[in-house]
Amino acid sequence: MPVDIQRIEKDQLSCWRLRNEDAEVIVAEQGAQVLSYRQGEAAPIIWLSEEAAFQAGQAVRGGVPVCWPWFGDLARNPQSVQDTYQGSQPAPAHGLVRNIDWVMARSDTNDHSVTLVFACNRELPGWPHAVELSLNISLDSKGLHLSLTSHNRGDTTIALSQALHTYFAISDIHQVTVEGLDGRPYIETLEDWQQRQQQGDLIFGGETDRIYLDLPSRLSLRDPGLKRQILLETRGSRSAILWNPWIAKAQRLSQFADDAWQRMLCIETANVMDDVIRLEPSASHTLSVSISTESI
């Protein structure tokens, strides 16, 4: 199959399909959200909920939502990030850009890769700052590459937290391990936000919601059930959130089957907590992750 780009519709959402050989990525204009990524007939690499709803103004469960200009609950962010929001309404979780349409600003294809660049260039409610935001999505023979760039066009320094909130498809949460976290500090959000230190590779036996700090640039999600490992190579990031809702919380989530927790794991490439970004006037920052697979 040739390298190409095609516009498609998924219910109420306008989307773009990128193909390179047997690899395929689907991206929604809403939130510039990657919805799926797969290579040939193999199991998907990016997980999309079987109950996902493609509704305008509503976040889609799965894929790679963009969290910006803050991550999670604004009140849990550093004060410098909290101070950037001046809205009269309660601050929505995960920022202001997930549920709005971005503009597909540029596309490019050659013999080896296919690329889309999305721009979010509209005013955001309660956030009166001149920061340009773009997401570069590129698919080549090595994998999927995402780069989120913030450029401060204003005359004051702006603090940001952000994440590429990636849902990975796995065979069984009980079987997988995450390598590259050994010895790293993390915040255990499920136990009063205590700071702890990882011992060995991460395995899963219950609800997980941890913020890892001071990370290396490479993590690996090892999945014996699918005989593969998913490799994450990051740039411009020293933090990540690892999340799985497990049994009880899964039953309370929207667009989420009761048993779906067994088949997904979020590893969210981020700039959070001590890793927040301070953008001086005219400065820019790029948060990037490259996702590839290897057989094991």
C-alpha angles and dihedrals in degrees: 000000000000127000107269149147124222133180114229138169127235106190104292096352128090109220143177127225118209120195130187115174103307096340121101135188127184119201128187119218086221104089091348081263120176103223102184144000126188140158116221117300094335121113113283116271095207114051122228119186116252085225096048114145118211097208127149112254094013125104114243116233109240135008117078113313115193112233110200150184086005136012125232119331109006090216089062092056125094113279092250089062093044090053092061092068115082100166125135092219124074110275110257118236115264096016136273110300107064098086103037129085118258123204119249095229102177143001132194136182133181136158092285110031148020122213139186125189118201124194129202101201103153131105113268119219112256093001108095100178130125099232119141115214128197137169122208114202116189131176121194139148091282097054145269120327124196124186123181113195126192117192120189108220093170133087099245132070113258127202118214138182119192147159144196093226098209121189111202124203113232138174098236130346089221091062104044129090132192115222126200098049099091112129094005123131119244140179114236100213093183092062107049094293092286117178114237141162126246116241113203125326118337117257126177130238103146146358110332128199111153134154110214119202138194092026131176119245093253130062129170130208105204115202116180091178091064093032092235145096124219112220123208119197112185137191129188091020135097098169139061139179120225114200140175120159096208122199110319099039092045089064090058098048123101120238089013128117115228092246098038092100088078092062104045142056128182119220104177117197103217156163103221141141109355088001096065117134123245109199115200118205110290091008125124135199130199124204110196140179129181116201122201138152137227130190118246 
